[in-house]
Amino acid sequence: MSGPITTYDALVSAIVEAHEDDSAEFLAYIPTAIDLAERRLEKETDTDGMVVVTTVVATASSYIIPKPTGYRFTRDLEAVVSGEVVALKKKVNSFIRDYWPNPALTTTTPLYYADYDKDNIIIGPTPTSTLNLLWTAAIRPTRLSAGNQTNVFINEYSDSLFYAAMANQAEFAKMWESKKIWEEKYLNSMTGTNNEGRRSRREDDTDPSTKPDTNNTLKGG
């Protein structure tokens, strides 16, 4: 391999070099192999790499809020009310409907949110005035291409991205033994990546599988 994988073009070059195939048919499939690799990493990467904080405006008397572009899931949702940050608790849609059955009835501070559909959430109570929502969410990165040379997968997980793309390309070429090798390399790299994510979450007690050694007395635990 000629150098580190730091751009889309470098990734394409690495795939060609590793497979030792620059035929027109092979080259034409590489963007598809990379796209499939990105989609796989979106589903299987368990870190904060795709988590961003974005500000969304909740307008007065509005209880349905559009999700950010590329939305995957919410980590935290907070409302800024009179300069103070209020954390909203996640509930199911039916809970909010029962708790706040009349969306036209407004109050200053929303307390809960739930998924409304794939494009929106619902909050309750309905705010009286326009509020800023601080939305900590996993956002789908812009796809890699000749016109978009970098994203979080290139910057943070280039090894896993490369191995996944190589496995896809080997499948396209019907190189089944090669596919097994690259698949194993991908799985090994993702184990390390996701272990890092779990270790980082251990600090704030949000890891679903790992608990701290002692109770957090500040939480009354």
TORPA-380874 format. One line per field, with one value per residue: y, x, z of N, C-alpha, C, O in turn; residue in one letter; residue number from 1. Coordinates in steps of 0.2 Angstrom, whole numbers, plus 5000, padded with zeros to 4 digits. Layout:
! TORPA-380874
n.py <- Y, ... .
n.px <- X, ... .
n.pz <- Z, ... .
ca.py <- Y, ... .
ca.px <- X, ... .
ca.pz <- Z, ... .
c.py <- Y, ... .
c.px <- X, ... .
c.pz <- Z, ... .
o.py <- Y, ... .
o.px <- X, ... .
o.pz <- Z, ... .
vexba <- a, ... .
pakol <- NUM, ... .
END
This chain:
! TORPA-380874
n.py <- 4994, 5011, 5022, 5030, 5028, 5042, 5049, 5048, 5045, 5039, 5028, 5021, 5019, 5011, 4999, 4995, 4992, 4982, 4972, 4970, 4973, 4982, 4982, 4988, 4984, 4980, 4992, 5000, 4995, 4998, 5011, 5006, 4996, 5003, 5011, 5002, 4997, 5008, 5009, 4998, 5000, 5011, 5004, 4995, 5001, 5005, 5017, 5034, 5041, 5046, 5054, 5069, 5086, 5096, 5111, 5113, 5122, 5124, 5129, 5141, 5133, 5122, 5105, 5094, 5090, 5091, 5078, 5079, 5081, 5065, 5058, 5045, 5040, 5046, 5052, 5062, 5074, 5091, 5105, 5123, 5134, 5149, 5152, 5141, 5124, 5110, 5093, 5082, 5068, 5052, 5044, 5033, 5036, 5034, 5037, 5051, 5055, 5052, 5059, 5072, 5076, 5086, 5094, 5107, 5115, 5124, 5126, 5132, 5123, 5109, 5092, 5079, 5067, 5058, 5046, 5050, 5048, 5041, 5053, 5063, 5069, 5069, 5081, 5084, 5093, 5105, 5118, 5135, 5146, 5150, 5139, 5133, 5118, 5107, 5095, 5079, 5068, 5053, 5055, 5052, 5051, 5061, 5053, 5046, 5051, 5055, 5069, 5071, 5069, 5065, 5059, 5054, 5040, 5038, 5047, 5041, 5027, 5021, 5008, 4998, 5002, 5000, 4986, 4981, 4986, 4979, 4966, 4967, 4970, 4958, 4949, 4953, 4950, 4937, 4930, 4920, 4914, 4925, 4934, 4929, 4931, 4945, 4948, 4943, 4951, 4963, 4961, 4959, 4971, 4979, 4974, 4979, 4993, 4995, 4991, 5002, 5011, 5006, 5007, 5021, 5024, 5019, 5027, 5036, 5028, 5023, 5012, 4998, 4985, 4985, 4988, 5000, 4997, 5002, 5009, 5024, 5036, 5049, 5049, 5043, 5029 .
n.px <- 5004, 5003, 5002, 4995, 4978, 4969, 4960, 4946, 4951, 4963, 4959, 4952, 4963, 4971, 4962, 4963, 4977, 4978, 4970, 4976, 4971, 4965, 4955, 4942, 4929, 4931, 4935, 4924, 4915, 4920, 4915, 4903, 4906, 4912, 4902, 4893, 4901, 4902, 4888, 4888, 4897, 4890, 4879, 4886, 4896, 4900, 4902, 4906, 4909, 4900, 4892, 4885, 4882, 4869, 4859, 4842, 4828, 4813, 4798, 4786, 4771, 4772, 4773, 4778, 4793, 4806, 4818, 4836, 4845, 4851, 4849, 4850, 4850, 4845, 4855, 4855, 4843, 4840, 4832, 4833, 4829, 4824, 4838, 4842, 4847, 4837, 4835, 4826, 4816, 4816, 4802, 4789, 4778, 4764, 4764, 4767, 4755, 4746, 4750, 4750, 4737, 4731, 4738, 4737, 4737, 4748, 4764, 4778, 4789, 4795, 4795, 4796, 4801, 4798, 4799, 4791, 4789, 4798, 4805, 4802, 4801, 4791, 4786, 4782, 4776, 4768, 4778, 4777, 4784, 4796, 4810, 4827, 4833, 4845, 4852, 4859, 4865, 4867, 4873, 4871, 4885, 4890, 4891, 4906, 4915, 4922, 4920, 4918, 4930, 4933, 4927, 4920, 4922, 4933, 4942, 4943, 4940, 4948, 4954, 4944, 4935, 4942, 4944, 4931, 4927, 4936, 4931, 4919, 4922, 4929, 4919, 4911, 4920, 4920, 4929, 4930, 4938, 4947, 4938, 4934, 4946, 4947, 4935, 4937, 4948, 4941, 4931, 4940, 4946, 4934, 4931, 4941, 4938, 4925, 4927, 4934, 4924, 4915, 4923, 4925, 4911, 4910, 4914, 4903, 4893, 4884, 4886, 4878, 4882, 4892, 4895, 4900, 4913, 4909, 4895, 4888, 4888, 4884, 4873, 4864, 4865 .
n.pz <- 5000, 4996, 5005, 5020, 5023, 5020, 5013, 5001, 4988, 4991, 4998, 4987, 4979, 4988, 4988, 4975, 4974, 4983, 4979, 4966, 4954, 4941, 4931, 4921, 4924, 4938, 4944, 4942, 4951, 4964, 4970, 4974, 4983, 4993, 4997, 5003, 5013, 5021, 5025, 5032, 5043, 5049, 5055, 5064, 5071, 5087, 5095, 5100, 5088, 5078, 5085, 5087, 5093, 5091, 5088, 5088, 5084, 5093, 5090, 5096, 5103, 5096, 5094, 5087, 5081, 5069, 5065, 5065, 5049, 5042, 5054, 5066, 5080, 5096, 5109, 5120, 5124, 5126, 5133, 5132, 5144, 5149, 5150, 5157, 5157, 5153, 5155, 5144, 5146, 5139, 5131, 5126, 5112, 5116, 5129, 5130, 5124, 5133, 5144, 5140, 5133, 5125, 5113, 5110, 5122, 5130, 5139, 5149, 5149, 5141, 5145, 5141, 5128, 5112, 5099, 5085, 5071, 5058, 5054, 5063, 5080, 5095, 5108, 5125, 5139, 5127, 5121, 5127, 5122, 5109, 5109, 5111, 5107, 5113, 5105, 5106, 5096, 5086, 5070, 5053, 5043, 5029, 5013, 5007, 4992, 4976, 4977, 4990, 5001, 5013, 5029, 5045, 5045, 5037, 5044, 5057, 5057, 5047, 5045, 5048, 5038, 5026, 5027, 5026, 5014, 5006, 5008, 5002, 4989, 4986, 4986, 4976, 4965, 4966, 4974, 4985, 4996, 4998, 5002, 5015, 5022, 5022, 5029, 5041, 5046, 5046, 5056, 5067, 5068, 5071, 5084, 5092, 5090, 5095, 5108, 5113, 5112, 5122, 5133, 5135, 5138, 5150, 5159, 5161, 5165, 5155, 5148, 5141, 5145, 5154, 5171, 5183, 5196, 5209, 5217, 5212, 5223, 5222, 5214, 5222, 5222 .
ca.py <- 5000, 5017, 5027, 5030, 5030, 5048, 5052, 5043, 5043, 5035, 5022, 5018, 5017, 5005, 4993, 4993, 4989, 4976, 4967, 4970, 4972, 4988, 4982, 4993, 4981, 4980, 4999, 5002, 4992, 5001, 5015, 5002, 4992, 5008, 5013, 4996, 4997, 5014, 5007, 4993, 5003, 5014, 4999, 4991, 5005, 5007, 5022, 5041, 5044, 5049, 5058, 5077, 5091, 5101, 5115, 5113, 5127, 5121, 5135, 5141, 5130, 5116, 5099, 5089, 5093, 5087, 5076, 5082, 5077, 5060, 5056, 5038, 5039, 5051, 5051, 5066, 5080, 5096, 5111, 5129, 5137, 5155, 5151, 5135, 5118, 5105, 5087, 5079, 5061, 5048, 5040, 5031, 5041, 5034, 5040, 5058, 5056, 5051, 5064, 5078, 5074, 5092, 5097, 5115, 5117, 5126, 5127, 5134, 5118, 5102, 5087, 5072, 5067, 5051, 5046, 5051, 5043, 5041, 5060, 5068, 5067, 5073, 5083, 5086, 5098, 5109, 5125, 5142, 5151, 5147, 5136, 5130, 5111, 5104, 5088, 5075, 5062, 5050, 5057, 5048, 5055, 5062, 5048, 5047, 5051, 5060, 5076, 5072, 5065, 5063, 5059, 5051, 5034, 5039, 5050, 5038, 5020, 5019, 5001, 4994, 5004, 4997, 4979, 4980, 4987, 4974, 4960, 4968, 4969, 4951, 4946, 4955, 4946, 4930, 4927, 4918, 4913, 4931, 4937, 4926, 4934, 4952, 4948, 4942, 4957, 4968, 4959, 4960, 4978, 4982, 4972, 4984, 5000, 4995, 4991, 5008, 5015, 5004, 5010, 5028, 5025, 5016, 5033, 5040, 5023, 5022, 5006, 4993, 4979, 4985, 4992, 5002, 4993, 5004, 5013, 5031, 5039, 5056, 5047, 5040, 5022 .
ca.px <- 5000, 5007, 5002, 4990, 4971, 4966, 4955, 4942, 4955, 4968, 4955, 4951, 4970, 4973, 4958, 4966, 4983, 4978, 4967, 4980, 4966, 4963, 4951, 4936, 4923, 4933, 4935, 4917, 4911, 4923, 4911, 4897, 4909, 4914, 4895, 4891, 4905, 4900, 4882, 4889, 4899, 4884, 4875, 4890, 4901, 4897, 4907, 4904, 4912, 4895, 4888, 4886, 4877, 4866, 4854, 4836, 4823, 4806, 4794, 4780, 4765, 4774, 4775, 4781, 4800, 4809, 4824, 4841, 4847, 4855, 4847, 4850, 4847, 4846, 4859, 4852, 4839, 4839, 4829, 4836, 4823, 4827, 4845, 4844, 4846, 4832, 4835, 4820, 4816, 4813, 4796, 4785, 4773, 4758, 4765, 4766, 4748, 4742, 4752, 4748, 4732, 4729, 4744, 4736, 4738, 4755, 4767, 4784, 4795, 4793, 4798, 4797, 4800, 4797, 4799, 4784, 4789, 4806, 4807, 4800, 4799, 4785, 4788, 4777, 4771, 4770, 4781, 4773, 4788, 4802, 4815, 4832, 4834, 4852, 4851, 4865, 4862, 4871, 4871, 4874, 4890, 4890, 4894, 4912, 4915, 4927, 4918, 4918, 4935, 4934, 4921, 4922, 4925, 4940, 4946, 4943, 4940, 4950, 4956, 4938, 4932, 4946, 4943, 4924, 4926, 4939, 4927, 4913, 4925, 4931, 4913, 4910, 4925, 4919, 4935, 4927, 4943, 4949, 4932, 4934, 4951, 4945, 4930, 4940, 4951, 4936, 4928, 4945, 4946, 4929, 4931, 4945, 4935, 4919, 4929, 4936, 4918, 4913, 4927, 4923, 4905, 4910, 4915, 4897, 4888, 4879, 4887, 4873, 4884, 4897, 4893, 4906, 4914, 4906, 4889, 4889, 4884, 4881, 4866, 4860, 4865 .
ca.pz <- 5000, 4995, 5010, 5024, 5020, 5023, 5009, 4997, 4983, 4994, 4999, 4981, 4977, 4992, 4986, 4968, 4975, 4987, 4974, 4960, 4948, 4938, 4926, 4921, 4928, 4945, 4946, 4942, 4957, 4970, 4974, 4978, 4989, 4998, 5000, 5007, 5019, 5025, 5028, 5038, 5049, 5052, 5059, 5068, 5075, 5094, 5098, 5099, 5082, 5074, 5089, 5087, 5097, 5086, 5090, 5084, 5087, 5094, 5089, 5101, 5102, 5091, 5098, 5083, 5080, 5064, 5067, 5061, 5043, 5044, 5061, 5068, 5086, 5101, 5115, 5125, 5121, 5132, 5131, 5135, 5146, 5153, 5151, 5161, 5152, 5156, 5151, 5142, 5147, 5133, 5133, 5120, 5110, 5119, 5136, 5129, 5122, 5139, 5149, 5137, 5127, 5121, 5111, 5109, 5128, 5131, 5145, 5147, 5149, 5139, 5150, 5138, 5121, 5110, 5092, 5082, 5065, 5056, 5052, 5068, 5087, 5098, 5114, 5129, 5136, 5121, 5124, 5126, 5118, 5105, 5113, 5108, 5109, 5112, 5102, 5105, 5092, 5081, 5063, 5047, 5039, 5022, 5010, 5003, 4985, 4973, 4979, 4997, 5001, 5020, 5034, 5051, 5044, 5035, 5049, 5063, 5057, 5040, 5044, 5047, 5032, 5021, 5027, 5024, 5007, 5003, 5008, 4997, 4982, 4985, 4985, 4969, 4961, 4968, 4977, 4992, 5001, 5000, 5006, 5022, 5025, 5024, 5034, 5048, 5047, 5048, 5063, 5072, 5069, 5074, 5091, 5095, 5089, 5099, 5115, 5115, 5114, 5128, 5139, 5136, 5141, 5157, 5164, 5163, 5167, 5150, 5144, 5143, 5147, 5159, 5176, 5187, 5201, 5215, 5216, 5212, 5228, 5220, 5211, 5227, 5220 .
c.py <- 5006, 5022, 5026, 5031, 5036, 5051, 5046, 5041, 5038, 5028, 5018, 5015, 5011, 4999, 4990, 4989, 4982, 4970, 4965, 4969, 4979, 4988, 4986, 4991, 4982, 4987, 5002, 5000, 4995, 5006, 5012, 4999, 4997, 5010, 5008, 4996, 5002, 5012, 5002, 4996, 5007, 5010, 4996, 4994, 5007, 5011, 5029, 5045, 5048, 5053, 5065, 5080, 5096, 5105, 5115, 5118, 5123, 5128, 5135, 5137, 5124, 5110, 5093, 5093, 5088, 5085, 5079, 5078, 5071, 5057, 5048, 5037, 5045, 5049, 5055, 5072, 5084, 5102, 5117, 5133, 5143, 5154, 5145, 5129, 5112, 5099, 5084, 5071, 5057, 5044, 5037, 5036, 5040, 5037, 5048, 5060, 5056, 5057, 5071, 5077, 5080, 5095, 5105, 5118, 5118, 5127, 5129, 5129, 5112, 5098, 5080, 5072, 5059, 5052, 5046, 5047, 5044, 5048, 5065, 5065, 5071, 5075, 5085, 5088, 5102, 5116, 5131, 5146, 5147, 5145, 5133, 5123, 5109, 5097, 5084, 5069, 5059, 5052, 5054, 5053, 5056, 5057, 5050, 5047, 5055, 5067, 5077, 5067, 5062, 5063, 5055, 5044, 5034, 5042, 5045, 5030, 5018, 5012, 4997, 4996, 5000, 4990, 4977, 4981, 4982, 4968, 4961, 4967, 4962, 4947, 4947, 4951, 4939, 4926, 4926, 4917, 4920, 4935, 4935, 4930, 4941, 4953, 4947, 4948, 4962, 4967, 4960, 4967, 4982, 4980, 4978, 4991, 5000, 4994, 4998, 5012, 5013, 5007, 5017, 5029, 5023, 5022, 5037, 5035, 5022, 5016, 5001, 4987, 4979, 4990, 4994, 4997, 4995, 5008, 5020, 5034, 5046, 5055, 5044, 5032, 5018 .
c.px <- 5004, 5007, 4996, 4983, 4968, 4961, 4952, 4947, 4960, 4965, 4954, 4958, 4972, 4969, 4961, 4972, 4983, 4975, 4972, 4976, 4964, 4959, 4945, 4931, 4925, 4933, 4928, 4913, 4914, 4918, 4905, 4900, 4910, 4907, 4893, 4895, 4903, 4893, 4883, 4892, 4894, 4881, 4879, 4895, 4897, 4901, 4903, 4906, 4907, 4891, 4890, 4881, 4875, 4860, 4848, 4831, 4816, 4802, 4788, 4774, 4766, 4776, 4778, 4788, 4803, 4816, 4830, 4842, 4852, 4854, 4847, 4847, 4849, 4850, 4856, 4848, 4838, 4836, 4832, 4830, 4825, 4834, 4847, 4843, 4842, 4833, 4828, 4821, 4813, 4808, 4794, 4780, 4767, 4758, 4764, 4759, 4744, 4743, 4750, 4743, 4730, 4735, 4743, 4737, 4745, 4757, 4774, 4789, 4792, 4798, 4800, 4798, 4800, 4797, 4792, 4784, 4797, 4809, 4806, 4800, 4793, 4788, 4782, 4779, 4773, 4772, 4777, 4777, 4793, 4807, 4821, 4833, 4841, 4851, 4858, 4863, 4868, 4868, 4875, 4879, 4888, 4894, 4901, 4911, 4921, 4926, 4918, 4924, 4936, 4927, 4924, 4925, 4932, 4945, 4948, 4943, 4942, 4951, 4949, 4935, 4935, 4944, 4936, 4924, 4930, 4935, 4922, 4916, 4927, 4925, 4911, 4914, 4924, 4925, 4933, 4932, 4946, 4944, 4933, 4940, 4950, 4940, 4932, 4944, 4946, 4933, 4933, 4946, 4941, 4928, 4935, 4941, 4929, 4921, 4931, 4929, 4915, 4917, 4926, 4916, 4905, 4911, 4908, 4891, 4883, 4881, 4882, 4875, 4889, 4895, 4900, 4906, 4910, 4900, 4891, 4884, 4881, 4874, 4862, 4860, 4867 .
c.pz <- 5000, 5001, 5014, 5020, 5023, 5019, 5005, 4992, 4985, 4996, 4993, 4979, 4981, 4990, 4980, 4970, 4978, 4983, 4968, 4954, 4947, 4932, 4926, 4925, 4936, 4947, 4946, 4948, 4964, 4973, 4977, 4984, 4994, 5002, 5005, 5013, 5024, 5029, 5033, 5044, 5053, 5057, 5065, 5072, 5082, 5098, 5097, 5093, 5078, 5078, 5089, 5091, 5092, 5089, 5086, 5088, 5087, 5094, 5094, 5098, 5097, 5095, 5094, 5080, 5074, 5067, 5062, 5055, 5045, 5050, 5061, 5074, 5091, 5107, 5121, 5121, 5127, 5129, 5135, 5137, 5151, 5155, 5155, 5156, 5156, 5152, 5150, 5143, 5141, 5135, 5126, 5119, 5114, 5126, 5135, 5128, 5128, 5144, 5146, 5131, 5123, 5119, 5111, 5116, 5129, 5138, 5144, 5146, 5147, 5144, 5147, 5131, 5119, 5102, 5090, 5076, 5063, 5055, 5058, 5075, 5089, 5105, 5118, 5136, 5130, 5124, 5122, 5121, 5114, 5110, 5109, 5111, 5108, 5111, 5102, 5102, 5087, 5074, 5058, 5043, 5032, 5018, 5007, 4996, 4983, 4976, 4986, 5000, 5009, 5024, 5040, 5050, 5041, 5040, 5055, 5063, 5050, 5040, 5043, 5040, 5026, 5021, 5024, 5017, 5003, 5002, 5003, 4990, 4981, 4983, 4978, 4964, 4962, 4970, 4984, 4997, 5003, 5004, 5014, 5026, 5027, 5029, 5041, 5050, 5050, 5055, 5068, 5074, 5073, 5082, 5095, 5095, 5094, 5106, 5117, 5116, 5120, 5134, 5140, 5139, 5148, 5162, 5165, 5164, 5162, 5146, 5146, 5145, 5153, 5164, 5180, 5193, 5208, 5213, 5216, 5217, 5227, 5217, 5216, 5226, 5225 .
o.py <- 5006, 5025, 5022, 5035, 5035, 5056, 5040, 5035, 5033, 5023, 5012, 5009, 5006, 4993, 4984, 4984, 4978, 4964, 4960, 4964, 4983, 4993, 4989, 4994, 4983, 4988, 5006, 5004, 4995, 5005, 5013, 4998, 4995, 5011, 5009, 4994, 5001, 5013, 5002, 4994, 5008, 5012, 4994, 4991, 5011, 5010, 5030, 5051, 5053, 5056, 5067, 5077, 5100, 5102, 5117, 5118, 5121, 5132, 5129, 5137, 5121, 5111, 5088, 5098, 5082, 5088, 5081, 5072, 5073, 5053, 5045, 5033, 5048, 5043, 5053, 5074, 5082, 5104, 5116, 5136, 5141, 5156, 5144, 5129, 5110, 5099, 5083, 5069, 5060, 5040, 5039, 5040, 5046, 5040, 5050, 5065, 5060, 5060, 5075, 5078, 5078, 5100, 5108, 5124, 5113, 5128, 5129, 5130, 5108, 5099, 5077, 5077, 5055, 5057, 5042, 5043, 5046, 5048, 5070, 5059, 5076, 5071, 5086, 5085, 5103, 5119, 5131, 5150, 5141, 5149, 5131, 5122, 5109, 5093, 5085, 5065, 5063, 5051, 5053, 5058, 5051, 5055, 5056, 5043, 5058, 5071, 5082, 5061, 5057, 5067, 5053, 5042, 5030, 5039, 5046, 5026, 5013, 5009, 4993, 4991, 4998, 4987, 4972, 4977, 4980, 4964, 4956, 4964, 4960, 4943, 4943, 4949, 4935, 4920, 4929, 4919, 4921, 4939, 4939, 4932, 4943, 4957, 4951, 4950, 4966, 4971, 4963, 4969, 4986, 4984, 4980, 4995, 5005, 4997, 4999, 5016, 5017, 5008, 5019, 5033, 5024, 5021, 5039, 5037, 5021, 5014, 4999, 4983, 4974, 4996, 4990, 4994, 4991, 5011, 5022, 5035, 5048, 5059, 5043, 5029, 5012 .
o.px <- 5009, 5012, 4992, 4983, 4965, 4958, 4954, 4947, 4962, 4968, 4955, 4958, 4975, 4972, 4962, 4973, 4986, 4977, 4971, 4977, 4961, 4958, 4943, 4928, 4920, 4930, 4927, 4909, 4910, 4918, 4903, 4897, 4909, 4907, 4890, 4892, 4903, 4892, 4879, 4890, 4895, 4879, 4877, 4898, 4892, 4904, 4897, 4905, 4908, 4886, 4896, 4875, 4879, 4857, 4849, 4831, 4813, 4803, 4786, 4772, 4761, 4781, 4781, 4788, 4804, 4819, 4828, 4841, 4857, 4858, 4844, 4842, 4854, 4849, 4854, 4850, 4835, 4837, 4833, 4827, 4828, 4836, 4853, 4838, 4844, 4831, 4824, 4826, 4808, 4808, 4796, 4778, 4764, 4753, 4760, 4756, 4739, 4739, 4748, 4745, 4727, 4737, 4748, 4738, 4749, 4753, 4776, 4793, 4788, 4803, 4805, 4795, 4801, 4796, 4788, 4779, 4801, 4815, 4809, 4800, 4791, 4791, 4777, 4784, 4779, 4769, 4774, 4774, 4794, 4810, 4819, 4833, 4843, 4850, 4861, 4859, 4872, 4863, 4881, 4877, 4885, 4900, 4902, 4907, 4925, 4931, 4918, 4922, 4939, 4923, 4930, 4929, 4936, 4950, 4953, 4947, 4939, 4951, 4949, 4932, 4932, 4943, 4935, 4920, 4928, 4935, 4920, 4913, 4926, 4925, 4908, 4911, 4928, 4927, 4935, 4931, 4947, 4946, 4932, 4939, 4951, 4940, 4930, 4944, 4948, 4933, 4931, 4946, 4941, 4925, 4933, 4941, 4929, 4918, 4930, 4929, 4912, 4914, 4926, 4916, 4901, 4909, 4908, 4886, 4877, 4877, 4881, 4871, 4890, 4893, 4905, 4902, 4909, 4899, 4896, 4878, 4876, 4870, 4856, 4855, 4868 .
o.pz <- 5004, 5001, 5013, 5016, 5029, 5021, 5005, 4990, 4982, 4995, 4992, 4976, 4978, 4990, 4979, 4967, 4977, 4984, 4965, 4950, 4951, 4928, 4932, 4928, 4940, 4953, 4951, 4950, 4969, 4980, 4983, 4989, 5000, 5008, 5010, 5019, 5030, 5035, 5038, 5049, 5059, 5063, 5070, 5077, 5081, 5103, 5095, 5092, 5075, 5076, 5090, 5092, 5089, 5094, 5080, 5094, 5082, 5099, 5096, 5092, 5095, 5099, 5097, 5077, 5076, 5070, 5057, 5055, 5048, 5053, 5057, 5075, 5089, 5110, 5126, 5115, 5132, 5123, 5141, 5133, 5156, 5161, 5156, 5152, 5162, 5146, 5155, 5141, 5139, 5140, 5121, 5123, 5116, 5129, 5139, 5130, 5129, 5147, 5151, 5126, 5117, 5123, 5111, 5116, 5129, 5142, 5138, 5141, 5150, 5146, 5149, 5128, 5123, 5099, 5092, 5075, 5067, 5055, 5058, 5076, 5086, 5109, 5115, 5138, 5129, 5128, 5117, 5117, 5115, 5114, 5103, 5117, 5102, 5115, 5097, 5105, 5086, 5072, 5058, 5041, 5029, 5020, 5004, 4993, 4987, 4976, 4988, 5001, 5009, 5022, 5040, 5054, 5044, 5041, 5058, 5067, 5047, 5034, 5039, 5037, 5022, 5015, 5021, 5013, 4998, 4997, 5000, 4986, 4975, 4979, 4974, 4959, 4958, 4969, 4989, 5003, 5009, 5009, 5018, 5031, 5033, 5033, 5045, 5056, 5054, 5059, 5074, 5079, 5077, 5086, 5100, 5100, 5098, 5111, 5123, 5121, 5124, 5139, 5146, 5143, 5152, 5167, 5171, 5164, 5164, 5142, 5152, 5148, 5156, 5163, 5180, 5195, 5212, 5207, 5219, 5216, 5230, 5217, 5215, 5228, 5223 .
vexba <- m, s, g, p, i, t, t, y, d, a, l, v, s, a, i, v, e, a, h, e, d, d, s, a, e, f, l, a, y, i, p, t, a, i, d, l, a, e, r, r, l, e, k, e, t, d, t, d, g, m, v, v, v, t, t, v, v, a, t, a, s, s, y, i, i, p, k, p, t, g, y, r, f, t, r, d, l, e, a, v, v, s, g, e, v, v, a, l, k, k, k, v, n, s, f, i, r, d, y, w, p, n, p, a, l, t, t, t, t, p, l, y, y, a, d, y, d, k, d, n, i, i, i, g, p, t, p, t, s, t, l, n, l, l, w, t, a, a, i, r, p, t, r, l, s, a, g, n, q, t, n, v, f, i, n, e, y, s, d, s, l, f, y, a, a, m, a, n, q, a, e, f, a, k, m, w, e, s, k, k, i, w, e, e, k, y, l, n, s, m, t, g, t, n, n, e, g, r, r, s, r, r, e, d, d, t, d, p, s, t, k, p, d, t, n, n, t, l, k, g, g .
pakol <- 1, 2, 3, 4, 5, 6, 7, 8, 9, 10, 11, 12, 13, 14, 15, 16, 17, 18, 19, 20, 21, 22, 23, 24, 25, 26, 27, 28, 29, 30, 31, 32, 33, 34, 35, 36, 37, 38, 39, 40, 41, 42, 43, 44, 45, 46, 47, 48, 49, 50, 51, 52, 53, 54, 55, 56, 57, 58, 59, 60, 61, 62, 63, 64, 65, 66, 67, 68, 69, 70, 71, 72, 73, 74, 75, 76, 77, 78, 79, 80, 81, 82, 83, 84, 85, 86, 87, 88, 89, 90, 91, 92, 93, 94, 95, 96, 97, 98, 99, 100, 101, 102, 103, 104, 105, 106, 107, 108, 109, 110, 111, 112, 113, 114, 115, 116, 117, 118, 119, 120, 121, 122, 123, 124, 125, 126, 127, 128, 129, 130, 131, 132, 133, 134, 135, 136, 137, 138, 139, 140, 141, 142, 143, 144, 145, 146, 147, 148, 149, 150, 151, 152, 153, 154, 155, 156, 157, 158, 159, 160, 161, 162, 163, 164, 165, 166, 167, 168, 169, 170, 171, 172, 173, 174, 175, 176, 177, 178, 179, 180, 181, 182, 183, 184, 185, 186, 187, 188, 189, 190, 191, 192, 193, 194, 195, 196, 197, 198, 199, 200, 201, 202, 203, 204, 205, 206, 207, 208, 209, 210, 211, 212, 213, 214, 215, 216, 217, 218, 219, 220, 221 .
END
